[in-house]
Amino acid sequence: MATKRKYLIAGNWKMNKTAPDGVELIKGILAEIGTQTEVGVAICPPFTALESAAKALSEANNIQLGAQNMHPEPDGAYTGEISASMLRTFYVSYVILGHSERRQYFGETDAFINQKVLASLENNLKPILCVGETIEQREAGQTLAVIEEQVKGGLAGVDKKHAESIVVAYEPVWAIGTGKTATPEMAQEVHAAIRKMLADVLGAEAADKIRLLYGGSMKPANAAELLAEKDIDGGLIGGAALEAKSFAKLVEAAAAQTKSEG
Ligand SMILES: O=C(CO)COP(=O)(O)O
């Protein structure tokens, strides 16, 4: 029988929000979502806002904290970098790895991202591994080949016992911050293919437990139809996560979908 996967709505704040602005946003989100726990919710502020975010969330048990990156080594001479154990001291649960902006602007490779994924799991952090094709790759018919390389490269050497801690986010590069969203059918097609790739590497049972998020201009107006797709288990949200009301509406959409699935 297929596993019931809990929806996850994760906000990637990117390079936005100072620490005090982040606290304001968290207060707003908490006021909007109340005590709901049927949907998993995570926010990923910049490193500089993690400590104050952790404090602002200390009384709330329904929003988890995520980071946007980390270095695979435990410590050492890596100027400007942050390790998994440093994140753990701020009660961080998730870490976004291999975001397309890091691949594109900071030259991150699948091999380097793979080291981070392995280090995150060793340190009890849940990796949100991001994959996705550019518009040129899509138009050249390379979408699934590109994603297969990213998924299999990113997860090389990962033990299937970690399945429940692993999240994969499909973020078509052409849909990020552009207002262009993949249609639900396009997204589902890729998500189903990712699930199959995961089954190849980790086995069907593990693949069934892994949450697959869609990211790329997800907003209240298009969330319900995306979340209704069988293999879309939540969203990784950029722009719409920077405002409490719109982020809370995405959580509501996931809650409504959970209810409709009984
Ligand atoms: O990159 C994203 C989340 O990681 C998506 O960003 P937008 O929601 O702003 O398109």
The ligand as an SDF file (V2000), in Angstrom:
LIG
                    3D

 10  9  0  0  0  0  0  0  0  0999 V2000
   13.4540   29.0390   -5.9670 O   0  0  0  0  0  0  0  0  0  0  0  0
   12.3800   28.9200   -5.4140 C   0  0  0  0  0  0  0  0  0  0  0  0
   12.2940   28.2940   -4.0810 C   0  0  0  0  0  0  0  0  0  0  0  0
   13.4860   27.6860   -3.7380 O   0  0  0  0  0  0  0  0  0  0  0  0
   11.1200   29.3920   -6.0290 C   0  0  0  0  0  0  0  0  0  0  0  0
   11.1240   30.7790   -6.0200 O   0  0  0  0  0  0  0  0  0  0  0  0
    9.7900   31.5780   -6.4570 P   0  0  0  0  0  0  0  0  0  0  0  0
    8.6590   30.9700   -5.6670 O   0  0  0  0  0  0  0  0  0  0  0  0
   10.0580   32.9880   -6.1160 O   0  0  0  0  0  0  0  0  0  0  0  0
    9.6200   31.3180   -7.9340 O   0  0  0  0  0  0  0  0  0  0  0  0
  1  2  2  0
  2  3  1  0
  2  5  1  0
  3  4  1  0
  5  6  1  0
  6  7  1  0
  7  8  2  0
  7  9  1  0
  7 10  1  0
M  END
$$$$
